[in-house]
Amino acid sequence: MATSLGTTSPNRREHARDRAVRAAVAQGLLSAEEPVAALLDTAGIRASAAALTSAFAAVTDAPVLHAFAVKAAPLVPVLRLLYEAGLGAEVASPGELALARAAGVPPSRTVLDSPAKTHAELRQALGLGIAVNADNLQELARLDGLLPSAAGAPPVGLRVNPQVGAGAIGAMSTATATSKFGVALRDDGAREAVVQAYLDRPWLTRLHTHTGSQGVPLPLMAEGVRAAYALAEEINDRAGRRQIDTLDIGGGLPVNFASDEDTPTYAAYAGLLAATVPGLFDGRYALVTEFGRSLLAKHGTVLARVEYTKTSGGRPIAVTHAGVQLAVRTVYAPGSWPLRILAYDAEGRPRAGEPAVVQDVAGPACFAGDLLATGRALPPLRPGDVVAVPDTGAYYFAHHYAYNSLPRPAVYGFTRAAEGGTVFSLVRRAQTLDEIVAESGGGRPDALTA
Ligand SMILES: *Cc1c(COP(=O)(O)O)cnc(C)c1O
């Protein structure tokens, strides 16, 4: 068999999704009260976790902690699923740490990164035994005051920015010359200051880098890792011992939003790393990775009812309930983040057999830019139809934006039952109107007038 462990063929993914849409409609997941919902493919998430684990196991015997970047899908059941699949959690705020803890991810499998950790956050993480990556030299100085007292302190690292350059999307590129993350390694005097920081701190045993996210090509990511590896070697040489014992190489594998194919693969990236940074995998360093988007994106689908259809300036428009509140990047940066739109009829069957019509697919918000797709050739949509927006498992519906006080939608996991049906399980229920009011100062209406 040519297929490696954990990959999902595009056809299988399409069939699984079509079955799930049909079942979601049949089981009433979409209703007048909840005209939008999100689905997560449980088996797909497991398959991606297995693909990641096996890709690194194929190139190294070194211990590897794959710490899922919680920000990509901050849902407790997702973190639990990934933990049971052998992964850990990378957290970057007290909220994300709380989610990882609620999911039962132990401190030994948790890593704290963030450019703005407070004293209290650092103290809590160290107290819990969570590995910390400092962002900058000021944070290291802060840790000086906290660490010597913390007996049996967890591992601490420093994030460096190798300044290897930007990918296709500036806002997703973290290794530019002026990125806000890490110590900028090529700035005047910075490299020497970093080496000295390690020589001064025997407890500083990790080195961290994360070169970017969507839009950063694999060779550029590998260059960033190569630069961090070279720095670790230099520091260990200067220290005369293997002070740095763990390299945290970050996440950032880009995702293919154009089709159901998983490209690039974890295996391709691991192979490229092995070729670009041969010493990385020879067992002298333990490894941490922090993949987010690539583990979840392909396994999430937004479903929304078409409420109305109309024509404006000759352009057909389908007005749906999925818009800016769920697909923030798509709506604000449609050039960088085009999403596919799939058309289903009111029973959840794929719409087919009619010539495609060039149309816009709009969201519900009172904002002219709230368009999921413009000028897209799709089967003619009708009121009551269902549109599906695939590849939204990371950074979309789990990143709800409260525009127009539109509620957070329900999220359901789905699996295939032994008898062939689809079983849904509620991951997060929809936000209620009472909750929206309460979270909007509803308990203190007189706060500005009393
Ligand atoms: C966002 C982030 C990640 C995950 O990036 P993805 O593109 O979702 O894989 C990993 N590490 C750090 C430090 C991050 O900020």
The ligand as an SDF file (V2000), in Angstrom:
LIG
                    3D

 15 15  0  0  0  0  0  0  0  0999 V2000
    0.6300   29.9620   16.5420 C   0  0  0  0  0  0  0  0  0  0  0  0
    1.8170   29.2530   17.0610 C   0  0  0  0  0  0  0  0  0  0  0  0
    2.0100   27.9120   16.7520 C   0  0  0  0  0  0  0  0  0  0  0  0
    1.0880   27.1370   15.8370 C   0  0  0  0  0  0  0  0  0  0  0  0
    1.1020   27.6050   14.5150 O   0  0  0  0  0  0  0  0  0  0  0  0
    0.2370   26.8390   13.4090 P   0  0  0  0  0  0  0  0  0  0  0  0
    0.4430   27.6540   12.1730 O   0  0  0  0  0  0  0  0  0  0  0  0
   -1.1710   26.8280   13.8620 O   0  0  0  0  0  0  0  0  0  0  0  0
    0.8100   25.4570   13.2780 O   0  0  0  0  0  0  0  0  0  0  0  0
    3.0860   27.2700   17.3200 C   0  0  0  0  0  0  0  0  0  0  0  0
    3.9590   27.9240   18.1480 N   0  0  0  0  0  0  0  0  0  0  0  0
    3.8070   29.2190   18.4400 C   0  0  0  0  0  0  0  0  0  0  0  0
    4.7680   29.8640   19.3490 C   0  0  0  0  0  0  0  0  0  0  0  0
    2.7380   29.9300   17.9100 C   0  0  0  0  0  0  0  0  0  0  0  0
    2.6060   31.2280   18.1890 O   0  0  0  0  0  0  0  0  0  0  0  0
  1  2  1  0
  2  3  1  0
  2 14  2  0
  3  4  1  0
  3 10  2  0
  4  5  1  0
  5  6  1  0
  6  7  2  0
  6  8  1  0
  6  9  1  0
 10 11  1  0
 11 12  2  0
 12 13  1  0
 12 14  1  0
 14 15  1  0
M  END
$$$$
